[in-house]
Amino acid sequence: MASFSEMEYGKCACGGHFKNREVEIRTTVFGRAIELIGVPQGVCPVCNSSVYKAQVLECIESFIKAESIRQSH
């Protein structure tokens, strides 16, 4: 599997090609502020639409599940 920084996101509906970048995501999980740094995202330079790969979303979901388990103990 390619590293996250080498992921290809393909073509946007507007006709542009998604470019890889890393973003920060700030959210609240079970009342606790969480910041994820360096999250891979595809962004269209034409219309500014953004997309995530399924593997990235699965990692975020796993992190949130782990946090929920940690909070319940």
PDB file of N, H, CA, C and O in Angstrom:
ATOM      1  N   MET A   1       0.841  -1.180   0.000  1.00  0.00           N
ATOM      2  CA  MET A   1       0.000   0.000   0.000  1.00  0.00           C
ATOM      3  C   MET A   1       0.888   1.245   0.000  1.00  0.00           C
ATOM      4  O   MET A   1       1.913   1.291   0.679  1.00  0.00           O
ATOM      5  N   ALA A   2       0.478   2.246  -0.769  1.00  0.00           N
ATOM      6  H   ALA A   2      -0.355   2.209  -1.321  1.00  0.00           H
ATOM      7  CA  ALA A   2       1.213   3.506  -0.817  1.00  0.00           C
ATOM      8  C   ALA A   2       1.067   4.241   0.502  1.00  0.00           C
ATOM      9  O   ALA A   2       0.068   4.093   1.206  1.00  0.00           O
ATOM     10  N   SER A   3       2.083   5.041   0.828  1.00  0.00           N
ATOM     11  H   SER A   3       2.895   5.161   0.256  1.00  0.00           H
ATOM     12  CA  SER A   3       1.961   5.854   2.033  1.00  0.00           C
ATOM     13  C   SER A   3       0.887   6.907   1.795  1.00  0.00           C
ATOM     14  O   SER A   3       0.537   7.207   0.653  1.00  0.00           O
ATOM     15  N   PHE A   4       0.374   7.461   2.877  1.00  0.00           N
ATOM     16  H   PHE A   4       0.659   7.217   3.804  1.00  0.00           H
ATOM     17  CA  PHE A   4      -0.694   8.445   2.744  1.00  0.00           C
ATOM     18  C   PHE A   4      -0.252   9.620   1.877  1.00  0.00           C
ATOM     19  O   PHE A   4      -1.058  10.152   1.114  1.00  0.00           O
ATOM     20  N   SER A   5       1.003  10.033   1.976  1.00  0.00           N
ATOM     21  H   SER A   5       1.658   9.600   2.595  1.00  0.00           H
ATOM     22  CA  SER A   5       1.475  11.183   1.210  1.00  0.00           C
ATOM     23  C   SER A   5       1.568  10.904  -0.291  1.00  0.00           C
ATOM     24  O   SER A   5       1.677  11.837  -1.086  1.00  0.00           O
ATOM     25  N   GLU A   6       1.525   9.639  -0.681  1.00  0.00           N
ATOM     26  H   GLU A   6       1.436   8.881  -0.034  1.00  0.00           H
ATOM     27  CA  GLU A   6       1.609   9.263  -2.091  1.00  0.00           C
ATOM     28  C   GLU A   6       0.250   8.894  -2.676  1.00  0.00           C
ATOM     29  O   GLU A   6       0.184   8.444  -3.820  1.00  0.00           O
ATOM     30  N   MET A   7      -0.824   9.070  -1.933  1.00  0.00           N
ATOM     31  H   MET A   7      -0.771   9.437  -1.004  1.00  0.00           H
ATOM     32  CA  MET A   7      -2.140   8.665  -2.397  1.00  0.00           C
ATOM     33  C   MET A   7      -2.586   9.494  -3.593  1.00  0.00           C
ATOM     34  O   MET A   7      -2.319  10.693  -3.676  1.00  0.00           O
ATOM     35  N   GLU A   8      -3.260   8.838  -4.501  1.00  0.00           N
ATOM     36  H   GLU A   8      -3.476   7.864  -4.433  1.00  0.00           H
ATOM     37  CA  GLU A   8      -3.864   9.502  -5.651  1.00  0.00           C
ATOM     38  C   GLU A   8      -5.353   9.638  -5.375  1.00  0.00           C
ATOM     39  O   GLU A   8      -5.997   8.689  -4.926  1.00  0.00           O
ATOM     40  N   TYR A   9      -5.892  10.807  -5.641  1.00  0.00           N
ATOM     41  H   TYR A   9      -5.369  11.578  -6.005  1.00  0.00           H
ATOM     42  CA  TYR A   9      -7.303  11.058  -5.383  1.00  0.00           C
ATOM     43  C   TYR A   9      -8.129  11.141  -6.658  1.00  0.00           C
ATOM     44  O   TYR A   9      -9.359  11.159  -6.599  1.00  0.00           O
ATOM     45  N   GLY A  10      -7.474  11.192  -7.800  1.00  0.00           N
ATOM     46  H   GLY A  10      -6.475  11.178  -7.848  1.00  0.00           H
ATOM     47  CA  GLY A  10      -8.199  11.187  -9.058  1.00  0.00           C
ATOM     48  C   GLY A  10      -8.736  12.550  -9.458  1.00  0.00           C
ATOM     49  O   GLY A  10      -8.208  13.596  -9.082  1.00  0.00           O
ATOM     50  N   LYS A  11      -9.818  12.493 -10.244  1.00  0.00           N
ATOM     51  H   LYS A  11     -10.247  11.643 -10.549  1.00  0.00           H
ATOM     52  CA  LYS A  11     -10.387  13.679 -10.850  1.00  0.00           C
ATOM     53  C   LYS A  11     -11.636  14.131 -10.103  1.00  0.00           C
ATOM     54  O   LYS A  11     -12.459  13.312  -9.694  1.00  0.00           O
ATOM     55  N   CYS A  12     -11.765  15.426  -9.932  1.00  0.00           N
ATOM     56  H   CYS A  12     -11.096  16.091 -10.264  1.00  0.00           H
ATOM     57  CA  CYS A  12     -12.929  16.027  -9.287  1.00  0.00           C
ATOM     58  C   CYS A  12     -14.077  16.137 -10.306  1.00  0.00           C
ATOM     59  O   CYS A  12     -13.846  16.125 -11.516  1.00  0.00           O
ATOM     60  N   ALA A  13     -15.287  16.240  -9.810  1.00  0.00           N
ATOM     61  H   ALA A  13     -15.475  16.250  -8.828  1.00  0.00           H
ATOM     62  CA  ALA A  13     -16.460  16.388 -10.679  1.00  0.00           C
ATOM     63  C   ALA A  13     -16.388  17.653 -11.535  1.00  0.00           C
ATOM     64  O   ALA A  13     -16.990  17.706 -12.607  1.00  0.00           O
ATOM     65  N   CYS A  14     -15.657  18.672 -11.070  1.00  0.00           N
ATOM     66  H   CYS A  14     -15.168  18.629 -10.199  1.00  0.00           H
ATOM     67  CA  CYS A  14     -15.541  19.925 -11.826  1.00  0.00           C
ATOM     68  C   CYS A  14     -14.535  19.817 -12.974  1.00  0.00           C
ATOM     69  O   CYS A  14     -14.462  20.703 -13.826  1.00  0.00           O
ATOM     70  N   GLY A  15     -13.763  18.733 -12.992  1.00  0.00           N
ATOM     71  H   GLY A  15     -13.822  18.013 -12.300  1.00  0.00           H
ATOM     72  CA  GLY A  15     -12.757  18.542 -14.030  1.00  0.00           C
ATOM     73  C   GLY A  15     -11.329  18.721 -13.536  1.00  0.00           C
ATOM     74  O   GLY A  15     -10.386  18.334 -14.227  1.00  0.00           O
ATOM     75  N   GLY A  16     -11.155  19.294 -12.367  1.00  0.00           N
ATOM     76  H   GLY A  16     -11.921  19.609 -11.806  1.00  0.00           H
ATOM     77  CA  GLY A  16      -9.816  19.447 -11.794  1.00  0.00           C
ATOM     78  C   GLY A  16      -9.305  18.122 -11.257  1.00  0.00           C
ATOM     79  O   GLY A  16     -10.069  17.165 -11.135  1.00  0.00           O
ATOM     80  N   HIS A  17      -8.036  18.061 -10.939  1.00  0.00           N
ATOM     81  H   HIS A  17      -7.415  18.839 -11.038  1.00  0.00           H
ATOM     82  CA  HIS A  17      -7.430  16.862 -10.366  1.00  0.00           C
ATOM     83  C   HIS A  17      -7.078  17.150  -8.912  1.00  0.00           C
ATOM     84  O   HIS A  17      -6.414  18.140  -8.605  1.00  0.00           O
ATOM     85  N   PHE A  18      -7.536  16.269  -8.021  1.00  0.00           N
ATOM     86  H   PHE A  18      -8.076  15.465  -8.271  1.00  0.00           H
ATOM     87  CA  PHE A  18      -7.263  16.440  -6.605  1.00  0.00           C
ATOM     88  C   PHE A  18      -5.762  16.396  -6.338  1.00  0.00           C
ATOM     89  O   PHE A  18      -5.045  15.568  -6.899  1.00  0.00           O
ATOM     90  N   LYS A  19      -5.302  17.284  -5.486  1.00  0.00           N
ATOM     91  H   LYS A  19      -5.885  17.957  -5.029  1.00  0.00           H
ATOM     92  CA  LYS A  19      -3.912  17.338  -5.035  1.00  0.00           C
ATOM     93  C   LYS A  19      -3.863  16.902  -3.579  1.00  0.00           C
ATOM     94  O   LYS A  19      -4.797  17.153  -2.817  1.00  0.00           O
ATOM     95  N   ASN A  20      -2.779  16.255  -3.199  1.00  0.00           N
ATOM     96  H   ASN A  20      -2.020  16.052  -3.818  1.00  0.00           H
ATOM     97  CA  ASN A  20      -2.614  15.779  -1.831  1.00  0.00           C
ATOM     98  C   ASN A  20      -2.142  16.911  -0.928  1.00  0.00           C
ATOM     99  O   ASN A  20      -1.285  17.711  -1.307  1.00  0.00           O
ATOM    100  N   ARG A  21      -2.715  16.966   0.274  1.00  0.00           N
ATOM    101  H   ARG A  21      -3.411  16.317   0.582  1.00  0.00           H
ATOM    102  CA  ARG A  21      -2.252  17.889   1.304  1.00  0.00           C
ATOM    103  C   ARG A  21      -2.537  17.269   2.660  1.00  0.00           C
ATOM    104  O   ARG A  21      -3.288  16.298   2.763  1.00  0.00           O
ATOM    105  N   GLU A  22      -1.945  17.824   3.683  1.00  0.00           N
ATOM    106  H   GLU A  22      -1.336  18.613   3.599  1.00  0.00           H
ATOM    107  CA  GLU A  22      -2.203  17.382   5.055  1.00  0.00           C
ATOM    108  C   GLU A  22      -2.929  18.494   5.789  1.00  0.00           C
ATOM    109  O   GLU A  22      -2.582  19.669   5.665  1.00  0.00           O
ATOM    110  N   VAL A  23      -3.940  18.110   6.556  1.00  0.00           N
ATOM    111  H   VAL A  23      -4.221  17.156   6.658  1.00  0.00           H
ATOM    112  CA  VAL A  23      -4.746  19.090   7.280  1.00  0.00           C
ATOM    113  C   VAL A  23      -4.816  18.732   8.752  1.00  0.00           C
ATOM    114  O   VAL A  23      -4.461  17.627   9.160  1.00  0.00           O
ATOM    115  N   GLU A  24      -5.279  19.687   9.536  1.00  0.00           N
ATOM    116  H   GLU A  24      -5.567  20.585   9.205  1.00  0.00           H
ATOM    117  CA  GLU A  24      -5.555  19.457  10.951  1.00  0.00           C
ATOM    118  C   GLU A  24      -7.067  19.352  11.105  1.00  0.00           C
ATOM    119  O   GLU A  24      -7.818  20.116  10.499  1.00  0.00           O
ATOM    120  N   ILE A  25      -7.501  18.405  11.916  1.00  0.00           N
ATOM    121  H   ILE A  25      -6.891  17.784  12.408  1.00  0.00           H
ATOM    122  CA  ILE A  25      -8.918  18.247  12.203  1.00  0.00           C
ATOM    123  C   ILE A  25      -9.107  18.453  13.695  1.00  0.00           C
ATOM    124  O   ILE A  25      -8.497  17.769  14.516  1.00  0.00           O
ATOM    125  N   ARG A  26      -9.955  19.398  14.027  1.00  0.00           N
ATOM    126  H   ARG A  26     -10.451  19.955  13.360  1.00  0.00           H
ATOM    127  CA  ARG A  26     -10.291  19.658  15.436  1.00  0.00           C
ATOM    128  C   ARG A  26     -11.748  19.273  15.635  1.00  0.00           C
ATOM    129  O   ARG A  26     -12.626  19.710  14.891  1.00  0.00           O
ATOM    130  N   THR A  27     -11.993  18.456  16.641  1.00  0.00           N
ATOM    131  H   THR A  27     -11.280  18.101  17.246  1.00  0.00           H
ATOM    132  CA  THR A  27     -13.345  17.994  16.923  1.00  0.00           C
ATOM    133  C   THR A  27     -13.475  17.694  18.402  1.00  0.00           C
ATOM    134  O   THR A  27     -12.499  17.755  19.150  1.00  0.00           O
ATOM    135  N   THR A  28     -14.669  17.373  18.811  1.00  0.00           N
ATOM    136  H   THR A  28     -15.462  17.323  18.204  1.00  0.00           H
ATOM    137  CA  THR A  28     -14.915  16.982  20.191  1.00  0.00           C
ATOM    138  C   THR A  28     -15.402  15.544  20.192  1.00  0.00           C
ATOM    139  O   THR A  28     -16.342  15.198  19.476  1.00  0.00           O
ATOM    140  N   VAL A  29     -14.767  14.716  20.990  1.00  0.00           N
ATOM    141  H   VAL A  29     -14.004  14.997  21.571  1.00  0.00           H
ATOM    142  CA  VAL A  29     -15.125  13.308  21.106  1.00  0.00           C
ATOM    143  C   VAL A  29     -15.467  13.043  22.561  1.00  0.00           C
ATOM    144  O   VAL A  29     -14.612  13.139  23.442  1.00  0.00           O
ATOM    145  N   PHE A  30     -16.720  12.709  22.800  1.00  0.00           N
ATOM    146  H   PHE A  30     -17.414  12.631  22.085  1.00  0.00           H
ATOM    147  CA  PHE A  30     -17.197  12.427  24.155  1.00  0.00           C
ATOM    148  C   PHE A  30     -16.844  13.553  25.128  1.00  0.00           C
ATOM    149  O   PHE A  30     -16.379  13.318  26.243  1.00  0.00           O
ATOM    150  N   GLY A  31     -17.085  14.799  24.660  1.00  0.00           N
ATOM    151  H   GLY A  31     -17.464  14.990  23.754  1.00  0.00           H
ATOM    152  CA  GLY A  31     -16.859  15.959  25.502  1.00  0.00           C
ATOM    153  C   GLY A  31     -15.418  16.399  25.633  1.00  0.00           C
ATOM    154  O   GLY A  31     -15.122  17.338  26.371  1.00  0.00           O
ATOM    155  N   ARG A  32     -14.530  15.746  24.939  1.00  0.00           N
ATOM    156  H   ARG A  32     -14.771  14.983  24.339  1.00  0.00           H
ATOM    157  CA  ARG A  32     -13.097  16.062  25.024  1.00  0.00           C
ATOM    158  C   ARG A  32     -12.603  16.608  23.688  1.00  0.00           C
ATOM    159  O   ARG A  32     -12.851  16.002  22.646  1.00  0.00           O
ATOM    160  N   ALA A  33     -11.910  17.740  23.704  1.00  0.00           N
ATOM    161  H   ALA A  33     -11.708  18.233  24.551  1.00  0.00           H
ATOM    162  CA  ALA A  33     -11.372  18.336  22.482  1.00  0.00           C
ATOM    163  C   ALA A  33     -10.229  17.471  21.958  1.00  0.00           C
ATOM    164  O   ALA A  33      -9.321  17.109  22.706  1.00  0.00           O
ATOM    165  N   ILE A  34     -10.280  17.147  20.678  1.00  0.00           N
ATOM    166  H   ILE A  34     -11.018  17.441  20.071  1.00  0.00           H
ATOM    167  CA  ILE A  34      -9.271  16.317  20.024  1.00  0.00           C
ATOM    168  C   ILE A  34      -8.750  17.070  18.803  1.00  0.00           C
ATOM    169  O   ILE A  34      -9.522  17.691  18.072  1.00  0.00           O
ATOM    170  N   GLU A  35      -7.444  17.011  18.588  1.00  0.00           N
ATOM    171  H   GLU A  35      -6.817  16.507  19.182  1.00  0.00           H
ATOM    172  CA  GLU A  35      -6.842  17.601  17.397  1.00  0.00           C
ATOM    173  C   GLU A  35      -6.009  16.533  16.702  1.00  0.00           C
ATOM    174  O   GLU A  35      -5.088  15.964  17.288  1.00  0.00           O
ATOM    175  N   LEU A  36      -6.344  16.273  15.456  1.00  0.00           N
ATOM    176  H   LEU A  36      -7.092  16.735  14.980  1.00  0.00           H
ATOM    177  CA  LEU A  36      -5.580  15.324  14.641  1.00  0.00           C
ATOM    178  C   LEU A  36      -4.746  16.154  13.673  1.00  0.00           C
ATOM    179  O   LEU A  36      -5.277  16.995  12.948  1.00  0.00           O
ATOM    180  N   ILE A  37      -3.443  15.914  13.665  1.00  0.00           N
ATOM    181  H   ILE A  37      -3.012  15.231  14.253  1.00  0.00           H
ATOM    182  CA  ILE A  37      -2.512  16.701  12.862  1.00  0.00           C
ATOM    183  C   ILE A  37      -1.942  15.833  11.750  1.00  0.00           C
ATOM    184  O   ILE A  37      -1.644  14.657  11.958  1.00  0.00           O
ATOM    185  N   GLY A  38      -1.793  16.423  10.569  1.00  0.00           N
ATOM    186  H   GLY A  38      -2.036  17.378  10.400  1.00  0.00           H
ATOM    187  CA  GLY A  38      -1.189  15.713   9.444  1.00  0.00           C
ATOM    188  C   GLY A  38      -2.117  14.705   8.794  1.00  0.00           C
ATOM    189  O   GLY A  38      -1.660  13.664   8.321  1.00  0.00           O
ATOM    190  N   VAL A  39      -3.407  14.992   8.761  1.00  0.00           N
ATOM    191  H   VAL A  39      -3.778  15.837   9.146  1.00  0.00           H
ATOM    192  CA  VAL A  39      -4.378  14.071   8.172  1.00  0.00           C
ATOM    193  C   VAL A  39      -4.377  14.262   6.652  1.00  0.00           C
ATOM    194  O   VAL A  39      -4.595  15.376   6.176  1.00  0.00           O
ATOM    195  N   PRO A  40      -4.134  13.195   5.886  1.00  0.00           N
ATOM    196  CA  PRO A  40      -4.096  13.311   4.424  1.00  0.00           C
ATOM    197  C   PRO A  40      -5.476  13.610   3.854  1.00  0.00           C
ATOM    198  O   PRO A  40      -6.481  13.027   4.260  1.00  0.00           O
ATOM    199  N   GLN A  41      -5.493  14.536   2.903  1.00  0.00           N
ATOM    200  H   GLN A  41      -4.677  15.010   2.573  1.00  0.00           H
ATOM    201  CA  GLN A  41      -6.742  14.948   2.270  1.00  0.00           C
ATOM    202  C   GLN A  41      -6.445  15.292   0.818  1.00  0.00           C
ATOM    203  O   GLN A  41      -5.371  15.806   0.503  1.00  0.00           O
ATOM    204  N   GLY A  42      -7.381  15.012  -0.052  1.00  0.00           N
ATOM    205  H   GLY A  42      -8.253  14.595   0.204  1.00  0.00           H
ATOM    206  CA  GLY A  42      -7.285  15.468  -1.431  1.00  0.00           C
ATOM    207  C   GLY A  42      -8.085  16.744  -1.573  1.00  0.00           C
ATOM    208  O   GLY A  42      -9.212  16.824  -1.084  1.00  0.00           O
ATOM    209  N   VAL A  43      -7.517  17.754  -2.240  1.00  0.00           N
ATOM    210  H   VAL A  43      -6.602  17.689  -2.636  1.00  0.00           H
ATOM    211  CA  VAL A  43      -8.223  19.018  -2.450  1.00  0.00           C
ATOM    212  C   VAL A  43      -8.136  19.388  -3.932  1.00  0.00           C
ATOM    213  O   VAL A  43      -7.088  19.242  -4.560  1.00  0.00           O
ATOM    214  N   CYS A  44      -9.244  19.864  -4.472  1.00  0.00           N
ATOM    215  H   CYS A  44     -10.096  19.983  -3.961  1.00  0.00           H
ATOM    216  CA  CYS A  44      -9.277  20.291  -5.865  1.00  0.00           C
ATOM    217  C   CYS A  44      -8.844  21.745  -5.952  1.00  0.00           C
ATOM    218  O   CYS A  44      -9.453  22.604  -5.316  1.00  0.00           O
ATOM    219  N   PRO A  45      -7.806  22.040  -6.726  1.00  0.00           N
ATOM    220  CA  PRO A  45      -7.346  23.423  -6.838  1.00  0.00           C
ATOM    221  C   PRO A  45      -8.300  24.306  -7.644  1.00  0.00           C
ATOM    222  O   PRO A  45      -8.177  25.531  -7.619  1.00  0.00           O
ATOM    223  N   VAL A  46      -9.241  23.699  -8.353  1.00  0.00           N
ATOM    224  H   VAL A  46      -9.341  22.705  -8.373  1.00  0.00           H
ATOM    225  CA  VAL A  46     -10.188  24.464  -9.171  1.00  0.00           C
ATOM    226  C   VAL A  46     -11.385  24.927  -8.342  1.00  0.00           C
ATOM    227  O   VAL A  46     -11.707  26.115  -8.321  1.00  0.00           O
ATOM    228  N   CYS A  47     -12.051  23.978  -7.650  1.00  0.00           N
ATOM    229  H   CYS A  47     -11.789  23.013  -7.667  1.00  0.00           H
ATOM    230  CA  CYS A  47     -13.283  24.321  -6.929  1.00  0.00           C
ATOM    231  C   CYS A  47     -13.148  24.220  -5.406  1.00  0.00           C
ATOM    232  O   CYS A  47     -14.086  24.547  -4.679  1.00  0.00           O
ATOM    233  N   ASN A  48     -11.990  23.771  -4.923  1.00  0.00           N
ATOM    234  H   ASN A  48     -11.228  23.505  -5.514  1.00  0.00           H
ATOM    235  CA  ASN A  48     -11.689  23.649  -3.491  1.00  0.00           C
ATOM    236  C   ASN A  48     -12.469  22.532  -2.788  1.00  0.00           C
ATOM    237  O   ASN A  48     -12.542  22.522  -1.559  1.00  0.00           O
ATOM    238  N   SER A  49     -13.045  21.601  -3.534  1.00  0.00           N
ATOM    239  H   SER A  49     -12.985  21.609  -4.532  1.00  0.00           H
ATOM    240  CA  SER A  49     -13.678  20.432  -2.918  1.00  0.00           C
ATOM    241  C   SER A  49     -12.604  19.584  -2.248  1.00  0.00           C
ATOM    242  O   SER A  49     -11.452  19.572  -2.682  1.00  0.00           O
ATOM    243  N   SER A  50     -12.985  18.876  -1.188  1.00  0.00           N
ATOM    244  H   SER A  50     -13.921  18.885  -0.835  1.00  0.00           H
ATOM    245  CA  SER A  50     -12.014  18.020  -0.516  1.00  0.00           C
ATOM    246  C   SER A  50     -12.580  16.621  -0.343  1.00  0.00           C
ATOM    247  O   SER A  50     -13.787  16.428  -0.204  1.00  0.00           O
ATOM    248  N   VAL A  51     -11.674  15.651  -0.355  1.00  0.00           N
ATOM    249  H   VAL A  51     -10.693  15.808  -0.468  1.00  0.00           H
ATOM    250  CA  VAL A  51     -12.044  14.242  -0.202  1.00  0.00           C
ATOM    251  C   VAL A  51     -11.018  13.551   0.686  1.00  0.00           C
ATOM    252  O   VAL A  51      -9.883  14.004   0.831  1.00  0.00           O
ATOM    253  N   TYR A  52     -11.453  12.438   1.277  1.00  0.00           N
ATOM    254  H   TYR A  52     -12.376  12.070   1.159  1.00  0.00           H
ATOM    255  CA  TYR A  52     -10.577  11.595   2.082  1.00  0.00           C
ATOM    256  C   TYR A  52     -10.624  10.180   1.524  1.00  0.00           C
ATOM    257  O   TYR A  52     -11.657   9.744   1.016  1.00  0.00           O
ATOM    258  N   LYS A  53      -9.522   9.472   1.615  1.00  0.00           N
ATOM    259  H   LYS A  53      -8.683   9.826   2.027  1.00  0.00           H
ATOM    260  CA  LYS A  53      -9.491   8.065   1.258  1.00  0.00           C
ATOM    261  C   LYS A  53     -10.159   7.252   2.362  1.00  0.00           C
ATOM    262  O   LYS A  53     -10.143   7.644   3.529  1.00  0.00           O
ATOM    263  N   ALA A  54     -10.739   6.131   1.990  1.00  0.00           N
ATOM    264  H   ALA A  54     -10.752   5.813   1.042  1.00  0.00           H
ATOM    265  CA  ALA A  54     -11.410   5.260   2.960  1.00  0.00           C
ATOM    266  C   ALA A  54     -10.458   4.837   4.072  1.00  0.00           C
ATOM    267  O   ALA A  54     -10.866   4.768   5.232  1.00  0.00           O
ATOM    268  N   GLN A  55      -9.195   4.553   3.746  1.00  0.00           N
ATOM    269  H   GLN A  55      -8.863   4.610   2.805  1.00  0.00           H
ATOM    270  CA  GLN A  55      -8.228   4.125   4.753  1.00  0.00           C
ATOM    271  C   GLN A  55      -8.012   5.208   5.814  1.00  0.00           C
ATOM    272  O   GLN A  55      -7.835   4.902   6.993  1.00  0.00           O
ATOM    273  N   VAL A  56      -8.027   6.460   5.393  1.00  0.00           N
ATOM    274  H   VAL A  56      -8.171   6.709   4.435  1.00  0.00           H
ATOM    275  CA  VAL A  56      -7.836   7.570   6.322  1.00  0.00           C
ATOM    276  C   VAL A  56      -9.044   7.659   7.253  1.00  0.00           C
ATOM    277  O   VAL A  56      -8.889   7.808   8.465  1.00  0.00           O
ATOM    278  N   LEU A  57     -10.238   7.569   6.686  1.00  0.00           N
ATOM    279  H   LEU A  57     -10.364   7.448   5.702  1.00  0.00           H
ATOM    280  CA  LEU A  57     -11.450   7.621   7.501  1.00  0.00           C
ATOM    281  C   LEU A  57     -11.517   6.448   8.472  1.00  0.00           C
ATOM    282  O   LEU A  57     -11.985   6.603   9.600  1.00  0.00           O
ATOM    283  N   GLU A  58     -11.053   5.278   8.044  1.00  0.00           N
ATOM    284  H   GLU A  58     -10.673   5.152   7.128  1.00  0.00           H
ATOM    285  CA  GLU A  58     -11.013   4.107   8.929  1.00  0.00           C
ATOM    286  C   GLU A  58     -10.058   4.346  10.100  1.00  0.00           C
ATOM    287  O   GLU A  58     -10.352   3.952  11.228  1.00  0.00           O
ATOM    288  N   CYS A  59      -8.924   4.984   9.839  1.00  0.00           N
ATOM    289  H   CYS A  59      -8.685   5.304   8.922  1.00  0.00           H
ATOM    290  CA  CYS A  59      -7.974   5.298  10.925  1.00  0.00           C
ATOM    291  C   CYS A  59      -8.588   6.278  11.912  1.00  0.00           C
ATOM    292  O   CYS A  59      -8.446   6.115  13.124  1.00  0.00           O
ATOM    293  N   ILE A  60      -9.271   7.297  11.397  1.00  0.00           N
ATOM    294  H   ILE A  60      -9.386   7.429  10.413  1.00  0.00           H
ATOM    295  CA  ILE A  60      -9.926   8.271  12.277  1.00  0.00           C
ATOM    296  C   ILE A  60     -10.998   7.578  13.105  1.00  0.00           C
ATOM    297  O   ILE A  60     -11.100   7.814  14.308  1.00  0.00           O
ATOM    298  N   GLU A  61     -11.794   6.729  12.475  1.00  0.00           N
ATOM    299  H   GLU A  61     -11.711   6.537  11.497  1.00  0.00           H
ATOM    300  CA  GLU A  61     -12.839   5.991  13.188  1.00  0.00           C
ATOM    301  C   GLU A  61     -12.246   5.100  14.280  1.00  0.00           C
ATOM    302  O   GLU A  61     -12.785   5.035  15.385  1.00  0.00           O
ATOM    303  N   SER A  62     -11.151   4.422  13.981  1.00  0.00           N
ATOM    304  H   SER A  62     -10.714   4.475  13.084  1.00  0.00           H
ATOM    305  CA  SER A  62     -10.486   3.568  14.968  1.00  0.00           C
ATOM    306  C   SER A  62     -10.001   4.391  16.151  1.00  0.00           C
ATOM    307  O   SER A  62     -10.120   3.964  17.299  1.00  0.00           O
ATOM    308  N   PHE A  63      -9.459   5.563  15.874  1.00  0.00           N
ATOM    309  H   PHE A  63      -9.362   5.910  14.941  1.00  0.00           H
ATOM    310  CA  PHE A  63      -8.993   6.449  16.945  1.00  0.00           C
ATOM    311  C   PHE A  63     -10.155   6.865  17.841  1.00  0.00           C
ATOM    312  O   PHE A  63     -10.037   6.845  19.066  1.00  0.00           O
ATOM    313  N   ILE A  64     -11.274   7.240  17.230  1.00  0.00           N
ATOM    314  H   ILE A  64     -11.370   7.255  16.235  1.00  0.00           H
ATOM    315  CA  ILE A  64     -12.438   7.659  18.005  1.00  0.00           C
ATOM    316  C   ILE A  64     -12.986   6.501  18.838  1.00  0.00           C
ATOM    317  O   ILE A  64     -13.374   6.698  19.989  1.00  0.00           O
ATOM    318  N   LYS A  65     -13.018   5.309  18.271  1.00  0.00           N
ATOM    319  H   LYS A  65     -12.703   5.150  17.336  1.00  0.00           H
ATOM    320  CA  LYS A  65     -13.466   4.134  19.034  1.00  0.00           C
ATOM    321  C   LYS A  65     -12.540   3.872  20.219  1.00  0.00           C
ATOM    322  O   LYS A  65     -13.001   3.564  21.318  1.00  0.00           O
ATOM    323  N   ALA A  66     -11.233   3.997  19.991  1.00  0.00           N
ATOM    324  H   ALA A  66     -10.859   4.248  19.098  1.00  0.00           H
ATOM    325  CA  ALA A  66     -10.273   3.784  21.080  1.00  0.00           C
ATOM    326  C   ALA A  66     -10.477   4.828  22.176  1.00  0.00           C
ATOM    327  O   ALA A  66     -10.380   4.514  23.363  1.00  0.00           O
ATOM    328  N   GLU A  67     -10.756   6.056  21.781  1.00  0.00           N
ATOM    329  H   GLU A  67     -10.835   6.311  20.817  1.00  0.00           H
ATOM    330  CA  GLU A  67     -11.018   7.110  22.763  1.00  0.00           C
ATOM    331  C   GLU A  67     -12.275   6.802  23.563  1.00  0.00           C
ATOM    332  O   GLU A  67     -12.317   7.054  24.767  1.00  0.00           O
ATOM    333  N   SER A  68     -13.300   6.260  22.912  1.00  0.00           N
ATOM    334  H   SER A  68     -13.266   6.055  21.934  1.00  0.00           H
ATOM    335  CA  SER A  68     -14.547   5.954  23.615  1.00  0.00           C
ATOM    336  C   SER A  68     -14.322   4.837  24.634  1.00  0.00           C
ATOM    337  O   SER A  68     -14.895   4.869  25.723  1.00  0.00           O
ATOM    338  N   ILE A  69     -13.509   3.868  24.296  1.00  0.00           N
ATOM    339  H   ILE A  69     -13.043   3.842  23.411  1.00  0.00           H
ATOM    340  CA  ILE A  69     -13.183   2.788  25.217  1.00  0.00           C
ATOM    341  C   ILE A  69     -12.386   3.333  26.401  1.00  0.00           C
ATOM    342  O   ILE A  69     -12.635   2.983  27.554  1.00  0.00           O
ATOM    343  N   ARG A  70     -11.426   4.196  26.087  1.00  0.00           N
ATOM    344  H   ARG A  70     -11.224   4.481  25.150  1.00  0.00           H
ATOM    345  CA  ARG A  70     -10.596   4.794  27.130  1.00  0.00           C
ATOM    346  C   ARG A  70     -11.439   5.655  28.079  1.00  0.00           C
ATOM    347  O   ARG A  70     -11.198   5.667  29.287  1.00  0.00           O
ATOM    348  N   GLN A  71     -12.413   6.363  27.541  1.00  0.00           N
ATOM    349  H   GLN A  71     -12.609   6.353  26.560  1.00  0.00           H
ATOM    350  CA  GLN A  71     -13.269   7.222  28.358  1.00  0.00           C
ATOM    351  C   GLN A  71     -14.191   6.416  29.266  1.00  0.00           C
ATOM    352  O   GLN A  71     -14.575   6.884  30.338  1.00  0.00           O
ATOM    353  N   SER A  72     -14.548   5.201  28.835  1.00  0.00           N
ATOM    354  H   SER A  72     -14.236   4.822  27.964  1.00  0.00           H
ATOM    355  CA  SER A  72     -15.490   4.391  29.626  1.00  0.00           C
ATOM    356  C   SER A  72     -14.810   3.674  30.790  1.00  0.00           C
ATOM    357  O   SER A  72     -15.493   3.094  31.634  1.00  0.00           O
ATOM    358  N   HIS A  73     -13.491   3.703  30.850  1.00  0.00           N
ATOM    359  H   HIS A  73     -12.936   4.174  30.164  1.00  0.00           H
ATOM    360  CA  HIS A  73     -12.772   3.026  31.939  1.00  0.00           C
ATOM    361  C   HIS A  73     -12.402   3.969  33.033  1.00  0.00           C
ATOM    362  O   HIS A  73     -11.794   3.560  34.022  1.00  0.00           O
TER     363      HIS A  73
END
